[in-house]
Amino acid sequence: MNNIMKVTAIIPAGGAGKRFSALQAKQYLLLAGRPIFAHALETFEKAKIINEIILIVPEKDLLFFKDGYLKEYGLKKIKAILAGGLHRQDSVLNGFKETAATTDIVVVHDAVRPLVTEQMLDAVVCAALETGAAAVGVKAKETIKETDKDDYVVTTRKREDIWHAQTPQAFKYDVLKKAYEKASRDGFYGTDEASLVERMGLRVKMIQGSYENIKITTAEDLLIAEMLLKKNKAMISTPRCGFGYDSHRLTSGRKLILGTVEIPSAYGLEGHSDADALLHAICDALLGAAGLPDIGQQFPDKDEKYKNISSAILLEEVIKMISAADYLVEHIDATIVIEKPKIAPYSSQMAANIANIIGIPKENVSIKAKTNEGMGFIGKGEGMAVFAVASVIKNGR
């Protein structure tokens, strides 16, 4: 999507952290070994939908960011680093003035929300592109009471209509430009950019975010963020496993192809495609590990475009699906069960071919071969079977 539009992110990191009981501004405190602001910046750097970043920092820290942080982390999307203003709104406005009029969507995100995700960015930008203005938030989970100045309840609000607004927030360039112009004329200061847009009578679309997308405001928030990061890292590093099975009838007049290797044989495998049962089992194992529909649903044998197709192409397509689901392939283990011919001499080449298609080291692919000791349809030479196990891991981007 970012190939057909320009998306600029403004990230204010200029707060003094007055509500945080620390000697230094909260954005510089360490979270999982890195400054709080670094987590958000790196997410924006990796997000495909973001083209450039404008970072707003305290004026006294400009040199640190320009000559220190950027060189250390190699962030390439940062277009400018600017000094902040007296208020958050002034700081964001400084960044907006640096934004080119050719920008389609402007995203604003607080640097002290370190748990923002690329999925949130994609969702809020798409919504803003459609509606003009959108904000990430979460529905209220508790009953909301509105009180008077003496803290007596005036009314109880319907919590299903109440959202806790977060960032990122995204706007069409012209919408945010007009909102800032009106706020400046009126001397109005809002707590977020969405409130400036609302004052013009425009509707802001709320996008479901995450209760984990917390803003680091107190020391307790920092502890919670540490725990959430550890939990997310554990989820990312825990492999998911899938099991695949395929069997084919042996028939004359067909080539025997396994793992893209053509094996000398009087009989080949019957099937709609090239009948590479090894790759079919591996495809199913991978799809299962990622929680995706099986190979029969992905590539139905009633579809003529898959007639005699190389199963290597099918495996390539499965890898694209795995990647789109945000998983990385870790390991493949497969066992071919066939009475004859002997498969073991070709197993190393099969493993190399499969590893090359998937894009993993050869040592991460294990191919074994067994006979069925003369038992059953395999032992009688009527067919063969393949069992495969695959492990995938969540992409830690």
C-alpha positions in Angstrom: 0.0 0.0 0.0 2.9 2.4 0.8 3.9 2.1 -2.9 0.8 4.1 -4.0 0.7 6.6 -1.2 3.0 8.5 1.1 2.6 8.1 4.9 4.6 10.3 7.3 4.8 9.5 11.0 5.2 12.3 13.6 6.5 10.9 16.9 6.7 13.3 19.8 9.3 12.3 22.4 9.7 15.7 24.1 7.8 15.3 27.3 9.2 16.1 30.7 7.5 13.1 32.4 6.1 15.2 35.3 3.9 12.3 36.5 6.9 9.9 36.6 8.9 9.8 39.8 12.3 9.6 38.1 15.3 11.9 37.8 15.3 11.8 34.0 12.5 12.2 31.4 10.6 9.0 31.2 11.2 8.4 27.5 14.9 7.8 28.3 14.3 5.2 31.0 15.3 1.7 30.0 12.6 -0.9 29.0 14.0 -4.4 28.3 17.5 -2.8 28.0 16.6 -0.1 25.6 15.1 3.4 26.0 11.3 3.5 26.1 11.1 5.6 22.9 13.4 3.1 21.0 10.7 0.4 21.0 8.1 2.6 19.2 10.7 4.0 16.8 11.9 0.6 15.7 8.3 -0.6 15.1 7.7 2.4 12.8 11.1 1.8 11.1 10.1 -1.8 10.2 6.5 -1.1 9.3 6.1 -1.3 5.5 3.3 1.2 5.4 5.4 4.0 6.9 7.6 6.0 4.5 9.3 8.5 6.7 9.4 9.6 10.4 9.7 13.0 11.9 10.9 12.8 15.5 10.2 15.6 18.1 12.6 15.8 21.1 13.6 18.3 23.7 15.8 21.0 22.3 18.6 20.2 24.7 18.7 16.6 23.3 18.9 17.4 19.6 22.6 16.6 19.4 22.2 13.3 21.3 19.6 12.1 18.9 21.3 13.3 15.7 24.8 12.1 16.5 24.1 9.4 19.0 20.9 7.4 18.8 20.5 7.4 15.0 24.1 6.2 14.4 23.7 3.5 17.1 20.5 2.0 15.7 20.8 2.9 12.0 17.2 4.2 11.6 16.8 5.2 7.9 13.3 6.5 7.8 13.9 9.5 10.0 13.5 12.5 7.8 14.0 15.1 10.5 14.6 15.6 14.2 13.1 18.7 15.6 12.8 20.5 18.9 9.5 20.3 20.7 7.3 23.2 21.8 5.9 24.2 25.2 2.9 21.8 24.9 2.5 18.4 23.2 0.3 20.0 20.6 3.0 22.6 19.8 5.5 19.8 19.3 3.3 17.8 16.9 2.6 21.0 15.0 6.3 21.6 14.6 6.5 18.2 13.0 3.5 18.8 10.9 5.0 22.0 9.4 8.0 19.8 8.3 5.6 17.4 6.5 5.4 17.8 2.8 2.0 18.8 1.3 2.4 15.7 -1.0 1.9 13.5 2.0 -1.3 11.5 1.9 -1.6 10.3 5.5 0.0 11.7 8.6 0.3 9.3 11.6 0.9 10.7 15.1 2.1 8.4 17.9 3.4 9.0 21.4 6.9 7.7 21.8 6.1 6.5 25.3 3.6 3.9 23.9 6.3 1.2 23.2 4.0 -1.7 22.5 2.5 -0.4 19.3 2.4 -3.0 16.5 2.6 -2.9 12.8 -0.9 -4.3 12.6 -2.2 -1.3 14.4 -0.4 1.0 12.0 -1.9 -0.8 9.0 -5.4 -0.7 10.4 -5.4 3.0 11.4 -3.8 4.2 8.1 -6.3 2.2 6.0 -9.2 3.6 8.1 -7.9 7.2 7.7 -7.5 6.7 4.0 -11.2 5.8 3.8 -12.7 8.2 6.4 -10.2 11.0 6.7 -9.5 10.6 10.4 -9.0 7.5 12.6 -7.6 6.7 16.0 -6.6 3.5 17.8 -8.4 2.8 21.1 -10.0 0.2 23.3 -13.5 -0.1 24.7 -14.1 0.8 28.3 -14.3 -2.4 30.4 -15.6 -0.8 33.6 -18.7 1.4 34.4 -18.0 5.0 33.7 -19.4 7.7 36.2 -19.5 11.4 35.3 -19.4 13.6 38.4 -19.7 17.3 39.3 -16.9 19.4 40.7 -17.5 18.0 44.2 -17.2 14.4 42.9 -20.9 13.6 43.2 -22.2 11.4 40.4 -24.1 13.3 37.7 -24.8 10.4 35.4 -23.6 6.9 34.5 -22.4 6.6 31.0 -23.1 3.6 28.7 -19.7 1.9 28.7 -20.3 0.2 25.3 -20.2 3.7 23.8 -17.0 4.7 25.6 -13.5 4.3 24.2 -10.1 5.0 25.7 -8.3 6.7 23.0 -4.7 5.7 22.2 -2.2 6.4 19.5 -1.4 5.9 16.7 -3.9 8.3 15.2 -3.9 8.9 11.4 -5.3 11.7 9.3 -5.4 12.8 5.7 -3.0 15.7 5.3 -5.6 18.3 4.5 -7.8 17.2 7.4 -5.0 17.7 9.9 -3.9 20.9 8.3 -7.3 22.5 8.7 -7.7 21.2 12.2 -4.4 22.8 13.3 -5.3 26.1 11.6 -8.6 26.2 13.4 -7.1 25.3 16.8 -4.4 28.0 16.3 -7.0 30.7 15.5 -9.1 29.7 18.5 -6.2 29.2 20.9 -7.5 25.7 21.6 -5.4 23.0 23.0 -6.6 19.4 22.9 -5.3 16.3 24.5 -4.9 14.5 21.2 -5.1 15.3 17.5 -8.4 13.6 17.1 -10.0 16.2 19.4 -8.8 19.0 17.0 -10.5 17.2 14.1 -13.7 16.7 16.1 -14.0 20.4 16.7 -14.4 20.9 13.0 -17.4 18.7 13.0 -15.6 15.8 11.3 -16.1 12.3 12.4 -13.2 10.3 13.7 -13.3 6.5 13.2 -12.2 4.5 16.2 -10.1 1.4 15.5 -9.8 -1.4 18.0 -6.3 -1.4 19.4 -5.0 -3.4 22.3 -5.2 -3.1 26.1 -1.4 -3.8 26.0 -0.8 -0.6 24.0 -0.2 1.3 27.2 1.3 4.7 27.7 4.2 4.8 30.1 3.0 7.5 32.6 4.0 6.1 36.0 6.6 3.7 37.4 3.9 1.1 37.6 3.3 1.4 33.9 7.0 0.7 33.3 6.8 -2.6 35.3 3.6 -3.6 33.4 5.3 -2.9 30.0 8.3 -5.0 31.1 6.0 -8.0 31.9 4.1 -7.6 28.6 7.3 -7.5 26.6 8.6 -10.7 28.3 5.2 -12.4 27.6 5.2 -11.3 24.0 8.8 -12.4 23.5 8.0 -15.8 25.0 5.0 -16.2 22.6 7.3 -15.2 19.7 10.0 -17.7 20.7 7.7 -20.6 21.3 7.6 -22.8 18.2 4.3 -24.1 16.7 4.3 -27.5 15.2 2.2 -29.0 12.4 1.8 -32.6 11.1 1.3 -33.6 7.5 0.5 -36.9 5.7 0.2 -37.9 2.1 -0.1 -41.2 0.3 -0.3 -42.0 -3.4 -0.8 -45.0 -5.6 2.1 -46.3 -7.6 1.4 -46.6 -11.3 3.3 -47.3 -14.5 3.8 -44.5 -17.0 4.5 -41.8 -14.4 7.8 -40.4 -13.1 8.7 -40.9 -9.5 9.4 -37.4 -8.1 10.1 -36.8 -4.4 11.5 -33.6 -3.0 11.8 -32.4 -6.6 14.3 -35.2 -7.3 13.4 -37.6 -10.2 14.2 -41.1 -8.9 14.8 -44.0 -11.4 11.9 -46.3 -11.1 9.5 -48.4 -13.2 6.6 -46.8 -11.4 5.7 -43.3 -10.5 3.0 -41.7 -8.3 -0.5 -41.2 -9.5 -1.9 -37.7 -8.9 -3.3 -34.4 -10.3 0.0 -32.6 -10.0 3.4 -34.1 -10.3 2.3 -36.2 -7.2 5.4 -35.3 -5.2 4.0 -36.8 -2.0 7.0 -35.6 0.1 6.4 -31.9 -0.7 2.6 -32.4 -0.3 3.1 -33.7 3.2 5.5 -30.9 4.1 3.1 -28.4 2.7 0.3 -29.7 5.0 2.6 -29.8 8.0 3.6 -26.1 7.4 0.0 -25.0 6.8 -1.1 -26.8 10.0 1.7 -25.2 12.0 0.5 -21.7 10.9 -3.2 -22.6 11.5 -4.0 -22.3 7.8 -6.3 -24.5 5.6 -4.8 -27.7 4.2 -3.3 -28.2 0.8 -6.5 -29.6 -0.7 -8.3 -26.4 0.1 -5.4 -24.2 -1.1 -4.8 -26.1 -4.4 -7.9 -28.2 -5.2 -7.3 -31.1 -7.5 -10.4 -30.1 -9.5 -8.6 -27.0 -10.7 -7.0 -27.5 -14.1 -4.3 -24.9 -13.4 -2.7 -27.4 -11.0 -2.7 -30.2 -13.6 0.8 -31.7 -13.7 2.1 -28.6 -11.8 5.5 -29.0 -10.1 4.9 -29.4 -6.4 7.9 -27.1 -5.8 5.7 -24.3 -7.0 3.0 -25.3 -4.5 5.6 -25.3 -1.7 6.8 -21.8 -2.8 3.2 -20.6 -2.5 2.8 -22.2 0.9 5.9 -20.4 2.1 4.4 -17.1 0.9 1.3 -17.9 2.9 3.4 -18.7 6.0 5.2 -15.4 5.6 2.0 -13.5 5.2 0.8 -15.0 8.4 3.9 -13.6 10.0 5.7 -16.9 10.7 9.2 -18.2 9.9 10.0 -21.8 9.2 12.3 -23.4 11.7 12.6 -27.2 10.9 11.2 -29.9 8.7 11.3 -33.6 9.5 9.8 -36.1 7.1 9.7 -39.9 6.7 9.1 -41.6 3.3 7.6 -45.1 3.5 8.0 -47.1 0.3 9.0 -50.7 -0.4 11.2 -49.9 -3.4 13.1 -48.3 -5.0 15.7 -47.4 -2.3 15.2 -43.7 -1.4 18.1 -43.2 1.1 20.7 -42.4 -1.7 18.6 -39.4 -2.7 17.6 -38.1 0.7 20.5 -35.6 1.0 19.6 -34.0 -2.3 15.9 -33.9 -1.4 16.8 -32.1 1.9 19.0 -29.6 0.0 16.3 -28.8 -2.6 13.6 -28.4 0.1 15.8 -26.2 2.2 16.6 -24.0 -0.8 12.9 -23.6 -1.6 12.0 -22.7 2.0 15.0 -20.6 2.6 16.4 -22.4 5.6 19.7 -24.2 6.2 20.0 -27.7 4.8 20.7 -29.0 8.3 17.2 -27.9 9.3 15.6 -30.4 6.9 15.7 -34.1 7.8 14.5 -36.7 5.2 14.4 -40.3 6.2 13.2 -43.4 4.3 11.7 -46.7 5.6 10.1 -49.8 4.1 6.9 -51.3 5.5 8.5 -54.7 5.9 6.1 -56.2 3.2 3.0 -55.3 5.1 -0.1 -53.5 3.8 -0.6 -51.6 0.6 2.9 -50.2 0.9 4.5 -53.6 1.5 2.7 -55.0 -1.5 4.2 -52.2 -3.7 0.8 -50.6 -4.4 1.7 -47.2 -3.1 3.7 -45.1 -0.7 3.1 -42.7 2.2 4.9 -39.7 3.7 4.7 -38.4 7.2 6.0 -34.9 7.9 6.4 -32.6 10.9 7.2 -28.8 10.6 7.9 -26.2 13.2 7.4 -22.5 12.7 8.0 -19.5 14.9 6.3 -16.1 15.1 8.3 -13.5 13.2 9.8 -11.2 15.9 9.7 -8.0 13.8 
